Amino acid sequence: MKHLSRVALAAVLFFTLGGLALAQPPDSTLGKLSDDAQKQAVARNQAGSTKVTGAGAGVGMGLAAIGAGIGIGLIGHSALAGIARQPEQAGAIRGTMILMAALVEGVALIAVVFCLVLSFVA
């Protein structure tokens, strides 16, 4: 289980940081350019960054949905295991489970909205 979680964390970090690296336009270190050449370079950078930002936003939305699904599944599993061990505490465990699931879903919803804003603004 530890190995799987480390691989999953590495994959999430790789895609997140890779998406951030691709979403940023490259710095131009060309020196002095004519006005026409500089306008063309700026237009190329803007045209390329819009497509990559949209792809990064799509990856971000997918990761947020997957993460929320895994998180809520783990919360439900732990709650059922706790209720099976102590049935007299079912009400307290159920209330805590619902609260935690709502918090996880709220974070995922904020991430999806943020990614949608990124995809439409860029």
BELUR-V475259 format. One record per residue. N is the residue number from 1. RES is the residue in one letter. SS is DSSP state (H for helix, E for strand, L for the rest). PHI is phi in degrees with one decimal (NA if undefined). Layout:
n-><N	N>
res-><RES	RES>
ss-><SS	SS>
phi-><PHI	PHI>
This chain:
n-><1	2	3	4	5	6	7	8	9	10	11	12	13	14	15	16	17	18	19	20	21	22	23	24	25	26	27	28	29	30	31	32	33	34	35	36	37	38	39	40	41	42	43	44	45	46	47	48	49	50	51	52	53	54	55	56	57	58	59	60	61	62	63	64	65	66	67	68	69	70	71	72	73	74	75	76	77	78	79	80	81	82	83	84	85	86	87	88	89	90	91	92	93	94	95	96	97	98	99	100	101	102	103	104	105	106	107	108	109	110	111	112	113	114	115	116	117	118	119	120	121	122>
res-><M	K	H	L	S	R	V	A	L	A	A	V	L	F	F	T	L	G	G	L	A	L	A	Q	P	P	D	S	T	L	G	K	L	S	D	D	A	Q	K	Q	A	V	A	R	N	Q	A	G	S	T	K	V	T	G	A	G	A	G	V	G	M	G	L	A	A	I	G	A	G	I	G	I	G	L	I	G	H	S	A	L	A	G	I	A	R	Q	P	E	Q	A	G	A	I	R	G	T	M	I	L	M	A	A	L	V	E	G	V	A	L	I	A	V	V	F	C	L	V	L	S	F	V	A>
ss-><L	H	H	H	H	H	H	H	H	H	H	H	H	H	H	H	H	H	H	H	H	H	H	L	L	L	L	L	L	L	L	L	L	L	H	H	H	H	H	H	H	H	H	H	H	H	H	H	H	H	H	H	H	H	H	H	H	H	H	H	H	H	H	H	H	H	H	H	H	H	H	H	H	H	H	H	H	H	H	H	H	H	H	H	H	L	H	H	H	H	H	H	H	H	H	H	H	H	H	H	H	H	H	H	H	H	H	H	H	H	H	H	H	H	H	H	H	H	H	H	H	L>
phi-><NA	-63.9	-64.9	-64.5	-67.8	-67.8	-66.2	-64.7	-63.9	-63.8	-66.3	-63.8	-64.3	-61.6	-69.5	-68.1	-69.9	-65.6	-65.1	-66.2	-66.6	-75.9	-76.8	-84.5	-69.1	-67.9	-75.1	-95.5	-117.6	-90.0	85.7	-77.2	-127.4	-70.9	-61.1	-66.2	-66.3	-68.4	-63.0	-66.5	-65.4	-65.4	-64.3	-64.3	-63.8	-69.1	-66.4	-74.7	-73.1	-66.2	-66.1	-70.7	-64.7	-64.2	-67.7	-64.2	-66.5	-64.5	-63.8	-62.6	-64.8	-63.9	-64.9	-64.5	-67.7	-65.0	-62.4	-66.4	-63.5	-65.3	-62.5	-69.1	-63.2	-66.3	-63.4	-63.8	-63.2	-65.7	-66.0	-64.3	-66.0	-66.9	-68.1	-66.1	-77.9	-133.2	-63.4	-71.1	-100.1	-60.7	-65.0	-66.7	-66.4	-63.3	-63.5	-65.7	-62.6	-65.2	-62.6	-66.4	-64.3	-65.7	-66.2	-64.6	-66.0	-64.2	-63.9	-65.4	-64.9	-63.0	-63.8	-66.2	-64.0	-61.3	-67.1	-63.8	-62.2	-61.2	-71.3	-89.2	-76.5	-71.3>
